Amino acid sequence: MSIIKDLKNDLLKRREVKLVVEAEANPGYGKALELVAEKFNANKDNIVVKELKSKFGRHTFLIDAFIYNSITDKETTEPKKKIKKAAPGAK
């Protein structure tokens, strides 16, 4: 695992990181979250994995993540997830 970018953003109270990870298969967002938490010794609740990319045929994956200082900083900065409404007449 190698670090490409490690930037401290004081305005948004977070640390912006980019990592390259080698794996046989796509690690998925859950495993990427664990890798970032382990590497930077951070709480999983304060981390948001923004992007997980790879190119066809390669075993390297780019993880783009934000590590917030606290959960409240994360909740105020990150957009809220929309709740899907049920279709009318559906049970």
N, CA, C and O atoms as CSV, one atom per row, in Angstrom:
chain,resi,resn,atom,element,x,y,z
A,1,MET,N,N,0.852,-1.171,0.000
A,1,MET,CA,C,0.000,0.000,0.000
A,1,MET,C,C,0.900,1.235,0.000
A,1,MET,O,O,1.790,1.366,0.840
A,2,SER,N,N,0.659,2.134,-0.944
A,2,SER,CA,C,1.451,3.355,-1.001
A,2,SER,C,C,0.528,4.574,-1.010
A,2,SER,O,O,-0.573,4.537,-1.559
A,3,ILE,N,N,1.003,5.645,-0.393
A,3,ILE,CA,C,0.232,6.885,-0.295
A,3,ILE,C,C,0.628,7.792,-1.452
A,3,ILE,O,O,1.806,8.092,-1.645
A,4,ILE,N,N,-0.367,8.224,-2.219
A,4,ILE,CA,C,-0.123,9.143,-3.333
A,4,ILE,C,C,-0.296,10.585,-2.876
A,4,ILE,O,O,0.513,11.453,-3.204
A,5,LYS,N,N,-1.366,10.831,-2.108
A,5,LYS,CA,C,-1.674,12.194,-1.666
A,5,LYS,C,C,-2.140,12.151,-0.218
A,5,LYS,O,O,-2.934,11.290,0.162
A,6,ASP,N,N,-1.651,13.067,0.573
A,6,ASP,CA,C,-2.078,13.214,1.965
A,6,ASP,C,C,-2.144,14.713,2.251
A,6,ASP,O,O,-1.120,15.356,2.485
A,7,LEU,N,N,-3.358,15.261,2.230
A,7,LEU,CA,C,-3.554,16.696,2.359
A,7,LEU,C,C,-4.452,16.978,3.551
A,7,LEU,O,O,-5.491,16.339,3.719
A,8,LYS,N,N,-4.052,17.934,4.375
A,8,LYS,CA,C,-4.878,18.330,5.511
A,8,LYS,C,C,-5.694,19.556,5.113
A,8,LYS,O,O,-5.134,20.590,4.748
A,9,ASN,N,N,-7.024,19.436,5.187
A,9,ASN,CA,C,-7.934,20.511,4.829
A,9,ASN,C,C,-8.529,21.074,6.123
A,9,ASN,O,O,-9.475,20.515,6.679
A,10,ASP,N,N,-7.960,22.190,6.592
A,10,ASP,CA,C,-8.397,22.783,7.856
A,10,ASP,C,C,-9.783,23.417,7.759
A,10,ASP,O,O,-10.519,23.448,8.745
A,11,LEU,N,N,-10.138,23.914,6.595
A,11,LEU,CA,C,-11.436,24.557,6.420
A,11,LEU,C,C,-12.584,23.557,6.626
A,11,LEU,O,O,-13.561,23.866,7.308
A,12,LEU,N,N,-12.466,22.373,6.043
A,12,LEU,CA,C,-13.507,21.358,6.169
A,12,LEU,C,C,-13.221,20.349,7.285
A,12,LEU,O,O,-13.976,19.394,7.468
A,13,LYS,N,N,-12.146,20.557,8.021
A,13,LYS,CA,C,-11.778,19.732,9.174
A,13,LYS,C,C,-11.657,18.256,8.797
A,13,LYS,O,O,-12.265,17.383,9.416
A,14,ARG,N,N,-10.849,18.005,7.759
A,14,ARG,CA,C,-10.650,16.634,7.317
A,14,ARG,C,C,-9.268,16.473,6.699
A,14,ARG,O,O,-8.570,17.443,6.408
A,15,ARG,N,N,-8.908,15.225,6.514
A,15,ARG,CA,C,-7.667,14.842,5.868
A,15,ARG,C,C,-8.048,14.125,4.570
A,15,ARG,O,O,-8.817,13.165,4.605
A,16,GLU,N,N,-7.530,14.569,3.442
A,16,GLU,CA,C,-7.863,13.984,2.152
A,16,GLU,C,C,-6.694,13.111,1.699
A,16,GLU,O,O,-5.573,13.594,1.544
A,17,VAL,N,N,-6.966,11.827,1.490
A,17,VAL,CA,C,-5.900,10.887,1.149
A,17,VAL,C,C,-6.235,10.098,-0.115
A,17,VAL,O,O,-7.398,9.842,-0.427
A,18,LYS,N,N,-5.181,9.723,-0.826
A,18,LYS,CA,C,-5.286,8.815,-1.971
A,18,LYS,C,C,-4.247,7.722,-1.775
A,18,LYS,O,O,-3.079,8.000,-1.503
A,19,LEU,N,N,-4.682,6.485,-1.914
A,19,LEU,CA,C,-3.808,5.331,-1.726
A,19,LEU,C,C,-3.878,4.412,-2.927
A,19,LEU,O,O,-4.886,4.371,-3.631
A,20,VAL,N,N,-2.812,3.681,-3.157
A,20,VAL,CA,C,-2.811,2.617,-4.153
A,20,VAL,C,C,-2.615,1.311,-3.408
A,20,VAL,O,O,-1.658,1.150,-2.650
A,21,VAL,N,N,-3.540,0.372,-3.633
A,21,VAL,CA,C,-3.521,-0.920,-2.949
A,21,VAL,C,C,-3.434,-2.029,-3.991
A,21,VAL,O,O,-4.093,-1.967,-5.028
A,22,GLU,N,N,-2.623,-3.035,-3.712
A,22,GLU,CA,C,-2.543,-4.193,-4.596
A,22,GLU,C,C,-3.379,-5.317,-4.010
A,22,GLU,O,O,-3.265,-5.648,-2.830
A,23,ALA,N,N,-4.235,-5.908,-4.869
A,23,ALA,CA,C,-5.087,-7.018,-4.444
A,23,ALA,C,C,-5.455,-7.844,-5.681
A,23,ALA,O,O,-5.431,-7.345,-6.806
A,24,GLU,N,N,-5.790,-9.101,-5.452
A,24,GLU,CA,C,-6.179,-9.981,-6.549
A,24,GLU,C,C,-7.575,-9.639,-7.079
A,24,GLU,O,O,-7.829,-9.749,-8.278
A,25,ALA,N,N,-8.474,-9.227,-6.186
A,25,ALA,CA,C,-9.839,-8.886,-6.567
A,25,ALA,C,C,-10.184,-7.519,-5.997
A,25,ALA,O,O,-9.505,-7.019,-5.100
A,26,ASN,N,N,-11.242,-6.922,-6.524
A,26,ASN,CA,C,-11.698,-5.624,-6.052
A,26,ASN,C,C,-12.014,-5.705,-4.560
A,26,ASN,O,O,-12.842,-6.519,-4.151
A,27,PRO,N,N,-11.360,-4.866,-3.735
A,27,PRO,CA,C,-11.582,-4.953,-2.293
A,27,PRO,C,C,-12.972,-4.493,-1.856
A,27,PRO,O,O,-13.424,-4.904,-0.788
A,28,GLY,N,N,-13.661,-3.673,-2.618
A,28,GLY,CA,C,-14.970,-3.170,-2.224
A,28,GLY,C,C,-14.822,-2.022,-1.229
A,28,GLY,O,O,-13.756,-1.817,-0.648
A,29,TYR,N,N,-15.905,-1.285,-1.048
A,29,TYR,CA,C,-15.863,-0.109,-0.185
A,29,TYR,C,C,-15.662,-0.468,1.288
A,29,TYR,O,O,-15.004,0.275,2.015
A,30,GLY,N,N,-16.210,-1.582,1.732
A,30,GLY,CA,C,-16.050,-1.998,3.131
A,30,GLY,C,C,-14.607,-2.315,3.472
A,30,GLY,O,O,-14.092,-1.862,4.495
A,31,LYS,N,N,-13.957,-3.085,2.627
A,31,LYS,CA,C,-12.553,-3.446,2.842
A,31,LYS,C,C,-11.652,-2.225,2.682
A,31,LYS,O,O,-10.664,-2.087,3.404
A,32,ALA,N,N,-11.988,-1.328,1.733
A,32,ALA,CA,C,-11.220,-0.105,1.538
A,32,ALA,C,C,-11.300,0.776,2.786
A,32,ALA,O,O,-10.313,1.394,3.183
A,33,LEU,N,N,-12.470,0.827,3.392
A,33,LEU,CA,C,-12.663,1.589,4.626
A,33,LEU,C,C,-11.777,1.033,5.736
A,33,LEU,O,O,-11.150,1.796,6.471
A,34,GLU,N,N,-11.722,-0.288,5.861
A,34,GLU,CA,C,-10.874,-0.933,6.864
A,34,GLU,C,C,-9.394,-0.656,6.610
A,34,GLU,O,O,-8.643,-0.409,7.554
A,35,LEU,N,N,-8.967,-0.693,5.343
A,35,LEU,CA,C,-7.567,-0.439,5.005
A,35,LEU,C,C,-7.149,0.987,5.358
A,35,LEU,O,O,-6.060,1.203,5.891
A,36,VAL,N,N,-8.013,1.960,5.061
A,36,VAL,CA,C,-7.708,3.362,5.372
A,36,VAL,C,C,-7.667,3.563,6.884
A,36,VAL,O,O,-6.780,4.249,7.393
A,37,ALA,N,N,-8.620,2.971,7.606
A,37,ALA,CA,C,-8.662,3.108,9.066
A,37,ALA,C,C,-7.408,2.504,9.706
A,37,ALA,O,O,-6.853,3.059,10.654
A,38,GLU,N,N,-6.979,1.374,9.180
A,38,GLU,CA,C,-5.794,0.703,9.721
A,38,GLU,C,C,-4.518,1.483,9.413
A,38,GLU,O,O,-3.648,1.620,10.272
A,39,LYS,N,N,-4.410,1.990,8.195
A,39,LYS,CA,C,-3.200,2.704,7.765
A,39,LYS,C,C,-3.007,4.010,8.530
A,39,LYS,O,O,-1.887,4.337,8.920
A,40,PHE,N,N,-4.093,4.761,8.748
A,40,PHE,CA,C,-3.992,6.075,9.377
A,40,PHE,C,C,-4.429,6.078,10.838
A,40,PHE,O,O,-4.520,7.139,11.455
A,41,ASN,N,N,-4.698,4.909,11.393
A,41,ASN,CA,C,-5.080,4.771,12.797
A,41,ASN,C,C,-6.250,5.700,13.139
A,41,ASN,O,O,-6.186,6.489,14.082
A,42,ALA,N,N,-7.319,5.582,12.342
A,42,ALA,CA,C,-8.486,6.450,12.498
A,42,ALA,C,C,-9.732,5.611,12.784
A,42,ALA,O,O,-9.767,4.410,12.516
A,43,ASN,N,N,-10.743,6.267,13.329
A,43,ASN,CA,C,-12.018,5.619,13.608
A,43,ASN,C,C,-12.781,5.421,12.293
A,43,ASN,O,O,-12.835,6.338,11.473
A,44,LYS,N,N,-13.366,4.250,12.082
A,44,LYS,CA,C,-14.094,3.955,10.846
A,44,LYS,C,C,-15.292,4.870,10.641
A,44,LYS,O,O,-15.673,5.144,9.503
A,45,ASP,N,N,-15.890,5.344,11.730
A,45,ASP,CA,C,-17.065,6.211,11.627
A,45,ASP,C,C,-16.720,7.590,11.074
A,45,ASP,O,O,-17.602,8.297,10.586
A,46,ASN,N,N,-15.453,7.979,11.144
A,46,ASN,CA,C,-15.024,9.293,10.674
A,46,ASN,C,C,-14.520,9.278,9.236
A,46,ASN,O,O,-14.094,10.317,8.731
A,47,ILE,N,N,-14.555,8.131,8.564
A,47,ILE,CA,C,-13.980,7.984,7.228
A,47,ILE,C,C,-15.084,7.849,6.183
A,47,ILE,O,O,-16.094,7.181,6.404
A,48,VAL,N,N,-14.866,8.499,5.042
A,48,VAL,CA,C,-15.751,8.362,3.891
A,48,VAL,C,C,-14.882,7.971,2.701
A,48,VAL,O,O,-13.957,8.700,2.341
A,49,VAL,N,N,-15.175,6.824,2.089
A,49,VAL,CA,C,-14.472,6.403,0.880
A,49,VAL,C,C,-15.234,7.004,-0.293
A,49,VAL,O,O,-16.375,6.628,-0.559
A,50,LYS,N,N,-14.601,7.937,-0.992
A,50,LYS,CA,C,-15.253,8.640,-2.084
A,50,LYS,C,C,-15.185,7.850,-3.379
A,50,LYS,O,O,-16.147,7.831,-4.147
A,51,GLU,N,N,-14.052,7.197,-3.628
A,51,GLU,CA,C,-13.870,6.565,-4.914
A,51,GLU,C,C,-12.968,5.337,-4.766
A,51,GLU,O,O,-12.042,5.314,-3.954
A,52,LEU,N,N,-13.264,4.336,-5.563
A,52,LEU,CA,C,-12.466,3.116,-5.614
A,52,LEU,C,C,-12.356,2.751,-7.084
A,52,LEU,O,O,-13.331,2.305,-7.689
A,53,LYS,N,N,-11.161,2.940,-7.672
A,53,LYS,CA,C,-11.004,2.753,-9.111
A,53,LYS,C,C,-9.896,1.768,-9.430
A,53,LYS,O,O,-8.969,1.561,-8.648
A,54,SER,N,N,-10.024,1.167,-10.608
A,54,SER,CA,C,-8.997,0.291,-11.144
A,54,SER,C,C,-9.100,0.318,-12.658
A,54,SER,O,O,-10.063,0.833,-13.225
A,55,LYS,N,N,-8.092,-0.246,-13.296
A,55,LYS,CA,C,-8.135,-0.381,-14.750
A,55,LYS,C,C,-8.169,-1.856,-15.089
A,55,LYS,O,O,-7.665,-2.687,-14.333
A,56,PHE,N,N,-8.749,-2.174,-16.199
A,56,PHE,CA,C,-8.946,-3.554,-16.615
A,56,PHE,C,C,-7.616,-4.314,-16.671
A,56,PHE,O,O,-6.644,-3.858,-17.273
A,57,GLY,N,N,-7.604,-5.484,-16.027
A,57,GLY,CA,C,-6.441,-6.357,-16.071
A,57,GLY,C,C,-5.359,-6.038,-15.063
A,57,GLY,O,O,-4.353,-6.744,-15.008
A,58,ARG,N,N,-5.528,-5.019,-14.279
A,58,ARG,CA,C,-4.511,-4.666,-13.279
A,58,ARG,C,C,-4.948,-5.116,-11.899
A,58,ARG,O,O,-6.136,-5.304,-11.635
A,59,HIS,N,N,-3.992,-5.280,-11.042
A,59,HIS,CA,C,-4.272,-5.687,-9.666
A,59,HIS,C,C,-4.006,-4.549,-8.685
A,59,HIS,O,O,-3.786,-4.782,-7.497
A,60,THR,N,N,-4.027,-3.315,-9.193
A,60,THR,CA,C,-3.863,-2.148,-8.328
A,60,THR,C,C,-5.171,-1.366,-8.301
A,60,THR,O,O,-5.856,-1.234,-9.316
A,61,PHE,N,N,-5.501,-0.854,-7.128
A,61,PHE,CA,C,-6.748,-0.128,-6.930
A,61,PHE,C,C,-6.445,1.212,-6.270
A,61,PHE,O,O,-5.656,1.287,-5.328
A,62,LEU,N,N,-7.079,2.263,-6.772
A,62,LEU,CA,C,-6.912,3.607,-6.233
A,62,LEU,C,C,-8.061,3.902,-5.278
A,62,LEU,O,O,-9.230,3.832,-5.658
A,63,ILE,N,N,-7.724,4.229,-4.049
A,63,ILE,CA,C,-8.725,4.565,-3.033
A,63,ILE,C,C,-8.611,6.054,-2.736
A,63,ILE,O,O,-7.540,6.544,-2.376
A,64,ASP,N,N,-9.720,6.769,-2.888
A,64,ASP,CA,C,-9.797,8.189,-2.574
A,64,ASP,C,C,-10.725,8.327,-1.372
A,64,ASP,O,O,-11.901,7.972,-1.452
A,65,ALA,N,N,-10.199,8.844,-0.250
A,65,ALA,CA,C,-10.982,8.875,0.988
A,65,ALA,C,C,-10.775,10.183,1.740
A,65,ALA,O,O,-9.768,10.872,1.578
A,66,PHE,N,N,-11.774,10.501,2.574
A,66,PHE,CA,C,-11.707,11.642,3.482
A,66,PHE,C,C,-11.741,11.110,4.912
A,66,PHE,O,O,-12.572,10.266,5.246
A,67,ILE,N,N,-10.838,11.605,5.751
A,67,ILE,CA,C,-10.818,11.239,7.171
A,67,ILE,C,C,-11.159,12.506,7.947
A,67,ILE,O,O,-10.367,13.447,7.998
A,68,TYR,N,N,-12.339,12.522,8.548
A,68,TYR,CA,C,-12.797,13.696,9.297
A,68,TYR,C,C,-12.275,13.668,10.724
A,68,TYR,O,O,-11.964,12.606,11.262
A,69,ASN,N,N,-12.183,14.855,11.335
A,69,ASN,CA,C,-11.711,14.962,12.715
A,69,ASN,C,C,-12.717,14.382,13.701
A,69,ASN,O,O,-12.329,13.817,14.723
A,70,SER,N,N,-14.009,14.519,13.401
A,70,SER,CA,C,-15.045,13.998,14.291
A,70,SER,C,C,-16.274,13.617,13.471
A,70,SER,O,O,-16.380,13.959,12.294
A,71,ILE,N,N,-17.187,12.912,14.102
A,71,ILE,CA,C,-18.414,12.487,13.422
A,71,ILE,C,C,-19.288,13.692,13.083
A,71,ILE,O,O,-19.929,13.712,12.032
A,72,THR,N,N,-19.320,14.690,13.955
A,72,THR,CA,C,-20.141,15.877,13.687
A,72,THR,C,C,-19.611,16.647,12.479
A,72,THR,O,O,-20.399,17.192,11.706
A,73,ASP,N,N,-18.281,16.702,12.303
A,73,ASP,CA,C,-17.705,17.351,11.125
A,73,ASP,C,C,-18.108,16.601,9.862
A,73,ASP,O,O,-18.398,17.211,8.833
A,74,LYS,N,N,-18.124,15.288,9.945
A,74,LYS,CA,C,-18.517,14.461,8.803
A,74,LYS,C,C,-19.984,14.689,8.449
A,74,LYS,O,O,-20.327,14.834,7.276
A,75,GLU,N,N,-20.843,14.720,9.456
A,75,GLU,CA,C,-22.281,14.877,9.220
A,75,GLU,C,C,-22.624,16.250,8.661
A,75,GLU,O,O,-23.550,16.368,7.859
A,76,THR,N,N,-21.904,17.285,9.062
A,76,THR,CA,C,-22.204,18.624,8.572
A,76,THR,C,C,-21.667,18.856,7.161
A,76,THR,O,O,-22.229,19.661,6.418
A,77,THR,N,N,-20.597,18.171,6.780
A,77,THR,CA,C,-19.971,18.388,5.485
A,77,THR,C,C,-20.519,17.485,4.392
A,77,THR,O,O,-20.782,17.946,3.281
A,78,GLU,N,N,-20.693,16.213,4.690
A,78,GLU,CA,C,-21.138,15.245,3.687
A,78,GLU,C,C,-22.615,15.433,3.350
A,78,GLU,O,O,-23.420,15.736,4.231
A,79,PRO,N,N,-22.979,15.251,2.062
A,79,PRO,CA,C,-24.391,15.376,1.692
A,79,PRO,C,C,-25.223,14.242,2.286
A,79,PRO,O,O,-24.741,13.123,2.461
A,80,LYS,N,N,-26.460,14.550,2.587
A,80,LYS,CA,C,-27.360,13.557,3.162
A,80,LYS,C,C,-27.848,12.612,2.067
A,80,LYS,O,O,-28.023,13.026,0.921
A,81,LYS,N,N,-28.067,11.352,2.417
A,81,LYS,CA,C,-28.599,10.391,1.468
A,81,LYS,C,C,-30.095,10.603,1.349
A,81,LYS,O,O,-30.784,10.837,2.342
A,82,LYS,N,N,-30.587,10.520,0.128
A,82,LYS,CA,C,-32.014,10.703,-0.107
A,82,LYS,C,C,-32.760,9.422,0.224
A,82,LYS,O,O,-32.273,8.320,-0.031
A,83,ILE,N,N,-33.936,9.580,0.790
A,83,ILE,CA,C,-34.783,8.434,1.130
A,83,ILE,C,C,-35.765,8.240,-0.019
A,83,ILE,O,O,-36.472,9.168,-0.411
A,84,LYS,N,N,-35.799,7.031,-0.548
A,84,LYS,CA,C,-36.708,6.743,-1.662
A,84,LYS,C,C,-38.119,6.586,-1.129
A,84,LYS,O,O,-38.353,5.934,-0.112
A,85,LYS,N,N,-39.044,7.194,-1.834
A,85,LYS,CA,C,-40.439,7.090,-1.460
A,85,LYS,C,C,-41.067,5.889,-2.154
A,85,LYS,O,O,-40.703,5.558,-3.282
A,86,ALA,N,N,-41.985,5.255,-1.496
A,86,ALA,CA,C,-42.697,4.117,-2.085
A,86,ALA,C,C,-43.671,4.640,-3.129
A,86,ALA,O,O,-44.229,5.729,-2.987
A,87,ALA,N,N,-43.867,3.859,-4.169
A,87,ALA,CA,C,-44.803,4.249,-5.224
A,87,ALA,C,C,-46.228,4.223,-4.659
A,87,ALA,O,O,-46.535,3.400,-3.797
A,88,PRO,N,N,-47.094,5.113,-5.137
A,88,PRO,CA,C,-48.469,5.126,-4.628
A,88,PRO,C,C,-49.171,3.797,-4.925
A,88,PRO,O,O,-49.101,3.287,-6.043
A,89,GLY,N,N,-49.836,3.252,-3.930
A,89,GLY,CA,C,-50.547,1.988,-4.079
A,89,GLY,C,C,-49.669,0.766,-3.838
A,89,GLY,O,O,-50.179,-0.354,-3.799
A,90,ALA,N,N,-48.356,0.955,-3.674
A,90,ALA,CA,C,-47.459,-0.188,-3.426
A,90,ALA,C,C,-47.445,-0.514,-1.941
A,90,ALA,O,O,-47.567,0.373,-1.097
A,91,LYS,N,N,-47.296,-1.791,-1.635
A,91,LYS,CA,C,-47.258,-2.212,-0.234
A,91,LYS,C,C,-45.886,-2.625,0.161
A,91,LYS,O,O,-45.665,-3.011,1.309
